[in-house]
Amino acid sequence: MATGSNVFFRNLTLFRFSPAVATDLDRLDEALAEHRLRPCGPLEMFTKGFVPPVGRGEGEPLTHSVKKCTLLTVGGEDKLLPAAVINDELHRKVQKIAEEEGRKVGGRERKRIKEDLLTELLPRAFVRNSRMSAYVDKKNGWLVLDTSSRKSAENALTQIREALGSFPAVPLAPEEGPRVLMTDWLANGNLPAGLTLGDECELRDPATATGAIARCRRQDLDAEEVKEHLRNGKQVFMLGLTFDDRISFVLGEDLIIRKLKFLDVVMDELGDSQQDAHAEMDASFALLTLELERLLGKLEEWFGLPRPADS
């Protein structure tokens, strides 16, 4: 499953939006077209834009929809020009002037030399490409980004906002404190139906930012050692879980889902490769969104994450 497999997200950072916003997302395709990623020019440090989620050609669409879910890919090109390289070169030039002309270089001249250096070095700098997949579920009001970094997610959201002109998606604001709830799951085994403990967790003392962190990996979470940490007042900051024996993941107290993995039973349902990349993408994206619709629906129920209402 080579071509379509990239649609299986590894991490989930989530935002919510109202039904009215969902209606506005119908124009996503044309909005993104104005913001297609273009290559970095010789004197640009970076460019940002959108790239086709399937295929690579210029003419390929920038969204891919299955039912009420639309997949898109946020892209970027960054020139790799470390500050240290520029500063070393600047220092060398300033030294040379001091030695050859016997004078000090003032601030303004120094700035001009630095600008000349950038003009000289930028066209030769390496370019790093970045890609992040995301999808909007218009039926349920979720924006799902394939990242565990809040900052990267915010940057991608900003790009979508810029393309649409406005996109009031809001971060999750749980009514139930995730830390307290997950600590109860672990300490008392009071897990909601369909949820079982995985084999990793991170426990911290909530009172102190500097307190010791206990990380358990590949171990039985019912172990005495884990119970001892909980008795000493530590709380769950991350917890490995399995949902319906179909998806395993690590849930953080920030409600970011990390290490998302679809288990064999799900992958078997996908069956063999489809004939072409688009059909394969259809099949895997349909499966991904269907599985996550169920998981996110439960997340909403467990932590109290109501969809924003139309204002």
Residue pairs with C-beta under 8 A, 6 or more apart in sequence:
1 270
1 273
1 280
1 284
2 273
3 273
3 277
3 280
3 281
4 273
4 274
4 277
4 280
4 281
4 283
4 284
4 285
5 284
6 133
7 53
7 71
7 133
7 281
7 284
7 285
7 288
8 260
8 262
8 284
8 288
9 133
9 144
9 146
9 260
9 288
9 292
10 146
10 258
10 259
10 260
11 146
11 147
11 148
11 256
11 257
11 258
11 259
11 260
12 144
12 145
12 146
12 249
12 256
12 257
12 260
12 292
13 144
13 145
13 147
13 148
13 149
13 150
13 152
13 153
13 256
14 142
14 143
14 144
14 145
14 172
14 255
14 256
14 257
14 296
14 299
15 142
15 143
15 145
15 153
15 157
15 169
15 170
15 171
15 172
16 141
16 142
16 143
16 169
16 170
16 172
16 305
16 307
16 308
17 136
17 141
17 142
17 143
17 167
17 168
17 169
17 170
17 307
17 308
18 141
18 168
18 307
18 308
18 309
18 310
18 311
19 141
19 307
19 310
20 310
20 311
21 141
21 167
21 168
21 169
21 308
22 136
22 138
22 139
22 141
23 138
24 164
24 166
24 167
25 70
25 136
25 138
25 164
25 167
27 164
28 63
28 70
28 72
28 136
28 163
28 164
29 61
29 62
29 63
31 163
31 164
31 165
32 50
32 62
32 63
32 72
32 163
33 62
34 163
35 49
35 50
35 159
35 162
35 163
36 49
36 50
36 51
36 62
37 47
37 48
37 49
37 50
37 51
37 75
37 76
37 77
38 47
38 49
39 47
39 77
39 127
40 46
40 47
40 77
40 78
40 79
40 127
41 47
42 122
42 123
43 118
43 119
43 122
43 123
44 79
44 122
45 78
45 79
45 81
45 122
46 76
46 77
46 78
46 79
47 76
47 77
48 74
48 75
48 76
48 159
49 75
49 76
49 159
50 62
50 72
50 73
50 74
50 75
50 159
50 163
51 62
51 73
51 74
51 75
51 131
52 60
52 61
52 62
52 73
53 62
53 63
53 64
53 71
53 72
53 73
53 133
53 281
54 60
54 61
54 64
54 277
54 278
54 281
55 277
55 278
62 72
62 73
63 70
63 71
63 72
64 70
64 71
64 72
64 278
64 281
64 282
64 285
65 71
66 282
66 285
66 286
66 289
67 139
67 286
67 289
68 137
68 138
68 139
69 135
69 136
69 137
69 138
69 139
69 285
69 289
70 135
70 136
70 138
71 133
71 134
71 135
71 281
71 285
72 133
72 134
72 135
72 136
72 160
73 131
73 132
73 133
73 134
74 131
74 132
74 134
74 156
74 159
74 160
75 129
75 130
75 131
75 132
76 129
76 130
77 127
77 128
77 129
77 130
78 127
78 128
78 130
79 122
79 125
79 126
79 127
79 128
80 125
80 126
80 127
80 128
81 118
81 121
81 122
81 125
85 121
86 114
86 117
86 118
86 121
89 117
89 121
90 110
90 113
90 114
90 117
93 113
93 117
94 105
94 110
94 113
97 103
97 105
98 104
98 105
105 113
132 145
132 146
132 147
132 152
132 156
133 145
133 146
134 143
134 144
134 145
134 146
134 156
134 160
135 143
135 144
135 285
135 289
136 142
136 143
136 144
137 143
137 144
137 289
137 292
137 293
137 296
139 293
140 293
140 296
140 297
140 307
141 307
141 308
142 296
143 157
143 160
143 169
144 292
144 296
145 152
145 153
145 156
145 157
147 153
147 156
148 256
148 258
150 254
150 256
157 167
157 169
160 167
161 167
168 308
170 308
172 255
172 303
172 305
173 305
174 255
174 303
174 304
174 305
175 303
175 304
175 305
175 306
176 302
176 303
176 304
178 251
178 252
178 253
178 254
178 255
178 303
179 206
179 235
179 236
179 237
179 253
180 235
181 302
181 303
182 235
182 236
182 239
182 251
182 253
183 230
183 235
183 236
184 190
185 191
185 195
185 197
185 236
185 239
186 197
186 201
186 221
186 226
186 230
186 236
186 239
187 227
187 230
189 222
191 197
192 298
192 301
192 302
194 243
194 244
194 298
195 241
195 242
195 243
195 298
196 241
196 242
196 245
197 221
197 222
197 239
197 240
197 241
197 242
198 221
198 239
198 240
198 241
198 242
198 248
198 249
198 250
199 216
199 217
199 218
199 219
199 220
199 221
199 240
200 215
200 216
200 217
200 218
200 219
200 221
200 238
200 239
200 240
200 250
201 215
201 216
201 221
201 226
201 236
201 238
201 239
201 240
202 213
202 214
202 215
202 216
202 236
202 237
202 238
202 239
203 213
203 214
203 215
203 216
203 226
203 229
203 230
203 234
203 235
203 236
203 237
204 211
204 212
204 213
204 214
204 234
204 235
204 237
205 211
205 212
205 232
205 233
205 234
205 235
206 233
206 234
206 235
207 233
213 237
214 229
214 234
216 223
216 225
216 226
219 226
221 240
236 253
237 252
237 253
238 250
238 251
238 252
238 253
238 258
239 250
239 251
240 248
240 249
240 250
240 259
241 248
241 249
241 250
241 251
242 248
242 263
243 249
243 294
243 295
243 298
244 294
245 263
245 265
246 262
246 263
246 265
246 266
246 291
247 260
247 261
247 262
247 263
247 266
247 291
247 295
248 259
248 260
248 261
248 263
249 257
249 258
249 259
249 260
249 261
250 257
250 258
250 259
251 257
251 258
252 258
255 299
255 303
255 305
262 287
262 288
262 291
266 287
266 291
269 287
270 283
270 284
270 287
271 283
273 280
274 280
274 282
274 283
299 305
300 306
300 307
